[in-house]
Amino acid sequence: MRVLVPGGHGFVGTHVCGALAAAGHEAIAVSRRDGVDLRERAATLDCLRRHRPDAIINCAAHVGSVHHVHRHAATVLHDNMSMALALYGAVGELGRRVRIVNPLSNCSYPGDAELQREAEWWNGAVHESVVASGNVKRMLHVLGQCYALECGIESLSLIAPNAYGPGDALDPDHTHARNGMIIRMLRAKRRGDRTFEIWGTGSPIREWGYVADIARLLVAGLTLPLAEDTLLNLGQRQGFSIRQSAELVAQAVGFRGDIVFNPAYPDGAPQKVLDDRRFRTVFPDFAFTDHRTGIAETVRDYEARL
Ligand SMILES: NC(=O)c1ccc[n+]([C@@H]2O[C@H](COP(=O)([O-])OP(=O)(O)OC[C@H]3O[C@@H](n4cnc5c(N)ncnc54)[C@H](OP(=O)(O)O)[C@@H]3O)[C@@H](O)[C@H]2O)c1
């Protein structure tokens, strides 16, 4: 298949292009780096006409740390809605029935859902800290539903946990949480710091997805038979407390100082974990990368680049 990957030079997109090549597909990465601003419908349509893809894995987005998306909420919403509308509008105008696979983040779940089940995705508002990025993912799913109804375009919404792994940005405003912890701890080790501070109590449970696993699953989404409900978690129902995560990172980095928690900062929800029942029926044999291996690979990558 010829697969267009909007955002194909980003963190997830780069791994998607690698996974596509490994599976024998042709990957076409596009972003502003290639002169294509995907907020513009005309530019997006022109790009689709030029490349004539069979399918699209949509990795383009204005993303960032929780702090960044909160501070720039209006811009984040505007950019992401513009890209979503431009992509669906252009695919509709193109008139080809290309399948669109949308990676969604788990921040699109209700803010108070501790076990995130697909059937309960709509049962409550997203957390106020992700009002722009969480709601825009919901609208992306709705766009998929509406374009399926009117134009017969197939879409699949695959919900991933917090991604980590090699190849992420170095800028703290744009790295993902576990990668950010790895960067900070590597720097602390190099400075010879005796302590490493983490905000909050360290007790909240969070789920992490190795980016190469997420990429392989997004590629598998190209040929997945579509169920009635096109939402699917890419999770393994395996949470780690922030403390456990920090200890794993410290072992991999070789940081021997003390990890201290600062309870003056809020913890957020006690647990956020994706339910894996539907995933296990769809991908019964999928083997996720072990977290120690994934963290070690990520540390190696940052050691070489920092
Ligand atoms: N990382 C996670 O934890 C995670 C988990 C689940 C789902 N996801 C989803 O996966 C997708 C990709 O995330 P990521 O972490 O890979 O983000 P990323 O590294 O920031 O990549 C985003 C990509 O989008 C492109 N882009 C942004 N604005 C654009 C525009 N106006 N026109 C054209 N291209 C544009 C960027 O390229 P240019 O700057 O060159 O334009 C970049 O290649 C997002 O939808 C995200 O929500 C991520």
The ligand as an SDF file (V2000), in Angstrom:
LIG
                    3D

 48 52  0  0  0  0  0  0  0  0999 V2000
    3.1550   10.6820   21.9650 N   0  0  0  0  0  0  0  0  0  0  0  0
    2.1130   10.2330   22.6600 C   0  0  0  0  0  0  0  0  0  0  0  0
    2.1470   10.0520   23.8750 O   0  0  0  0  0  0  0  0  0  0  0  0
    0.8810    9.9040   21.9030 C   0  0  0  0  0  0  0  0  0  0  0  0
    0.0410    8.9660   22.4290 C   0  0  0  0  0  0  0  0  0  0  0  0
   -1.1100    8.7140   21.7260 C   0  0  0  0  0  0  0  0  0  0  0  0
   -1.4020    9.3710   20.5600 C   0  0  0  0  0  0  0  0  0  0  0  0
   -0.5540   10.3120   20.0870 N   0  0  0  0  0  0  0  0  0  0  0  0
   -0.9190   11.0450   18.8950 C   0  0  0  0  0  0  0  0  0  0  0  0
   -0.0080   10.8020   17.8450 O   0  0  0  0  0  0  0  0  0  0  0  0
    0.0800   11.9650   17.0220 C   0  0  0  0  0  0  0  0  0  0  0  0
    1.5280   12.3760   16.8490 C   0  0  0  0  0  0  0  0  0  0  0  0
    2.0820   12.7280   18.1050 O   0  0  0  0  0  0  0  0  0  0  0  0
    3.6710   12.9270   18.2760 P   0  0  0  0  0  0  0  0  0  0  0  0
    3.9330   12.6750   19.7020 O   0  0  0  0  0  0  0  0  0  0  0  0
    4.3950   12.1490   17.2480 O   0  0  0  0  0  0  0  0  0  0  0  0
    3.8240   14.4960   17.9670 O   0  0  0  0  0  0  0  0  0  0  0  0
    5.0740   15.2630   17.2770 P   0  0  0  0  0  0  0  0  0  0  0  0
    6.3490   14.5610   17.5240 O   0  0  0  0  0  0  0  0  0  0  0  0
    4.9810   16.6980   17.7390 O   0  0  0  0  0  0  0  0  0  0  0  0
    4.7470   15.2150   15.7330 O   0  0  0  0  0  0  0  0  0  0  0  0
    3.7010   15.9720   15.1710 C   0  0  0  0  0  0  0  0  0  0  0  0
    3.9430   16.1310   13.7000 C   0  0  0  0  0  0  0  0  0  0  0  0
    2.8950   16.9440   13.1620 O   0  0  0  0  0  0  0  0  0  0  0  0
    3.4640   17.8370   12.2120 C   0  0  0  0  0  0  0  0  0  0  0  0
    2.6490   19.0510   12.1610 N   0  0  0  0  0  0  0  0  0  0  0  0
    2.2420   19.8290   13.1880 C   0  0  0  0  0  0  0  0  0  0  0  0
    1.5560   20.8880   12.7190 N   0  0  0  0  0  0  0  0  0  0  0  0
    1.5230   20.7550   11.3620 C   0  0  0  0  0  0  0  0  0  0  0  0
    0.9580   21.5200   10.3130 C   0  0  0  0  0  0  0  0  0  0  0  0
    0.2770   22.6520   10.5570 N   0  0  0  0  0  0  0  0  0  0  0  0
    1.1160   21.0960    9.0450 N   0  0  0  0  0  0  0  0  0  0  0  0
    1.8150   19.9540    8.7850 C   0  0  0  0  0  0  0  0  0  0  0  0
    2.3440   19.1800    9.7310 N   0  0  0  0  0  0  0  0  0  0  0  0
    2.2150   19.5800   11.0110 C   0  0  0  0  0  0  0  0  0  0  0  0
    4.8640   18.1380   12.7440 C   0  0  0  0  0  0  0  0  0  0  0  0
    5.7740   18.4480   11.6990 O   0  0  0  0  0  0  0  0  0  0  0  0
    6.2220   19.9400   11.2800 P   0  0  0  0  0  0  0  0  0  0  0  0
    6.5130   20.6830   12.5270 O   0  0  0  0  0  0  0  0  0  0  0  0
    7.3770   19.7200   10.3500 O   0  0  0  0  0  0  0  0  0  0  0  0
    5.0410   20.5080   10.5430 O   0  0  0  0  0  0  0  0  0  0  0  0
    5.2570   16.7750   13.3350 C   0  0  0  0  0  0  0  0  0  0  0  0
    5.8570   15.9860   12.3310 O   0  0  0  0  0  0  0  0  0  0  0  0
   -0.7900   13.0250   17.7090 C   0  0  0  0  0  0  0  0  0  0  0  0
   -2.0520   13.0560   17.1270 O   0  0  0  0  0  0  0  0  0  0  0  0
   -0.8740   12.5420   19.1260 C   0  0  0  0  0  0  0  0  0  0  0  0
   -2.0170   13.0040   19.7910 O   0  0  0  0  0  0  0  0  0  0  0  0
    0.6010   10.5570   20.7130 C   0  0  0  0  0  0  0  0  0  0  0  0
  1  2  1  0
  2  3  2  0
  2  4  1  0
  4  5  1  0
  4 48  2  0
  5  6  2  0
  6  7  1  0
  7  8  2  0
  8  9  1  0
  8 48  1  0
  9 10  1  0
  9 46  1  0
 10 11  1  0
 11 12  1  0
 11 44  1  0
 12 13  1  0
 13 14  1  0
 14 15  2  0
 14 16  1  0
 14 17  1  0
 17 18  1  0
 18 19  2  0
 18 20  1  0
 18 21  1  0
 21 22  1  0
 22 23  1  0
 23 24  1  0
 23 42  1  0
 24 25  1  0
 25 26  1  0
 25 36  1  0
 26 27  1  0
 26 35  1  0
 27 28  2  0
 28 29  1  0
 29 30  1  0
 29 35  2  0
 30 31  1  0
 30 32  2  0
 32 33  1  0
 33 34  2  0
 34 35  1  0
 36 37  1  0
 36 42  1  0
 37 38  1  0
 38 39  2  0
 38 40  1  0
 38 41  1  0
 42 43  1  0
 44 45  1  0
 44 46  1  0
 46 47  1  0
M  CHG  2   8   1  16  -1
M  END
$$$$
